[in-house]
Amino acid sequence: MRSGLCALPLILFLAGSLVVYFQPSRYQSTTVFQYLGNRPHPEVVALLKSRNVFQKVSEHADLPQRMGVSMETCFEIIAPTIKTDVDPLSGMIELSVSNTQKDLARDLAEKLPKALDAYETTLSTQDINLRLRAAEQSVTDAEDEAEMKRQTLAKFLAVRGDPPADPVAKLGVDAARLDWENAHRRVLEGRARVGEIKHELVNPGKWVVVHSQPVISDNSVAGESDETMGSVILESLGTGLAFALLVPYLLELAFPRRFRRSPAVAEKWAEFPGVPERI
């Protein structure tokens, strides 16, 4: 009985070892880039592992089709495999991604910095568009005001002449003309500002500069937190094997009579010579 109890976890232990042995190797791809935006580096690292950036990676790498799972499952599988290391002196960020597919690991390491740049560009473009709409509305308001000032000046000139003969009337006309000129200047300034913002919209800026293209490791790697199903099985079965060997021994030490035949039991078994004896 005890030998069977020990043999079962041993067999399972060996099975778990085979699962780990035959698991696909993981390969790591590494790249180095520089972030040019205003975010602190911890925020940049968190953003690299966020769904916002991952969505853009998936759009360009077609991850659900390549991995054969849903978008959310892709994110749950890949996010833990993204590792970063920030150089505090230069600000360079080393990005590493591991995967069982070499080409997928390379593509992820290549596209994550680009996706970060695209995400920042999207946010910047949205901000520029908001400022552009506000500036265009200011120009429209300034044009309406300038038109009102122009009409006021035209009425003064129609009534008092151009130029007015009366000095008092001339002061009124000059004041109306000054108001119109100031309003017209604000229109020109607003239009210039709209032109500047439109120029920003054409070139919203550069947020990421890649300094090294992705390099794929020749040998398989395993991350510190990369606990595969096989390793979990191996650890669990190893613990089970230890208990299976230890518990019967402790029980025999604690209750020796329970594991020995009494003379009456031995005599009874002697009556059945063909039946194997069992404890």
Residue pairs with C-beta under 8 A, 6 or more apart in sequence:
1 278
1 279
2 248
2 279
5 244
5 248
6 241
6 244
6 245
6 248
8 244
9 237
9 240
9 241
9 244
10 241
12 237
12 240
12 241
13 234
13 237
13 238
13 240
13 241
15 233
15 237
16 230
16 233
16 234
16 236
16 237
16 238
17 234
19 229
19 230
19 233
19 234
20 228
20 230
20 231
20 233
20 234
23 228
23 230
24 100
25 100
25 220
26 81
26 98
26 99
26 100
26 220
26 221
26 222
26 223
26 226
27 98
27 99
27 100
27 101
27 102
27 105
27 216
27 217
27 220
27 221
28 96
28 97
28 98
28 105
28 216
28 217
28 221
29 96
29 97
29 98
29 99
29 102
29 105
29 106
29 108
29 109
29 110
29 214
29 215
29 216
29 217
30 94
30 95
30 96
30 109
30 212
30 214
30 215
30 217
31 94
31 95
31 109
31 110
31 113
31 210
31 212
31 213
31 214
31 215
32 92
32 93
32 94
32 95
32 210
32 211
32 212
33 92
33 93
33 95
33 113
33 208
33 209
33 210
33 211
34 90
34 91
34 92
34 93
34 208
34 209
34 211
35 41
35 44
35 91
35 93
35 116
35 207
35 208
36 205
36 206
36 207
36 208
36 209
37 44
37 120
37 207
39 47
41 86
41 91
41 93
44 93
44 116
45 84
45 86
45 93
47 53
47 116
47 119
48 82
48 84
48 95
48 112
48 116
49 79
49 82
51 75
52 119
53 112
53 115
53 116
53 119
54 74
54 75
54 78
54 79
54 115
55 71
56 115
56 118
56 119
57 63
57 108
57 111
57 112
57 115
58 64
58 71
58 74
60 111
60 114
60 115
61 104
61 107
61 108
61 111
63 71
63 74
63 78
64 70
64 71
64 74
66 101
66 104
67 73
67 74
67 77
67 104
69 77
78 97
78 99
78 108
80 223
80 225
80 226
81 97
81 98
81 99
81 223
81 226
82 95
82 96
82 97
82 108
82 112
83 95
83 96
83 97
83 98
83 223
84 93
84 94
84 95
84 96
85 93
85 94
85 96
86 92
86 93
86 94
87 93
87 94
92 211
95 109
95 112
95 113
96 109
97 105
97 108
97 109
97 112
98 105
98 221
98 222
98 223
98 226
99 105
99 108
102 216
105 214
105 216
106 214
106 216
109 214
110 213
110 214
113 208
113 210
114 208
114 210
116 207
116 208
117 206
117 207
117 208
120 207
120 208
121 204
121 205
121 207
124 204
124 205
124 207
125 201
125 204
128 197
128 200
128 201
128 204
129 201
131 197
132 194
132 197
132 198
132 201
135 190
135 193
135 194
135 197
136 194
138 190
138 193
139 187
139 190
139 191
139 193
139 194
142 183
142 186
142 187
142 190
143 187
145 183
145 186
146 180
146 183
146 184
146 186
146 187
148 183
149 176
149 179
149 180
149 182
149 183
149 184
150 180
150 183
150 184
152 176
152 179
152 180
153 173
153 176
153 177
153 179
153 180
156 164
156 169
156 172
156 173
156 176
157 173
160 166
160 169
160 170
160 172
160 173
161 169
162 173
163 170
163 173
164 170
164 172
164 173
251 258
251 259
252 259
259 279
261 269
261 277
261 279
269 275
269 277
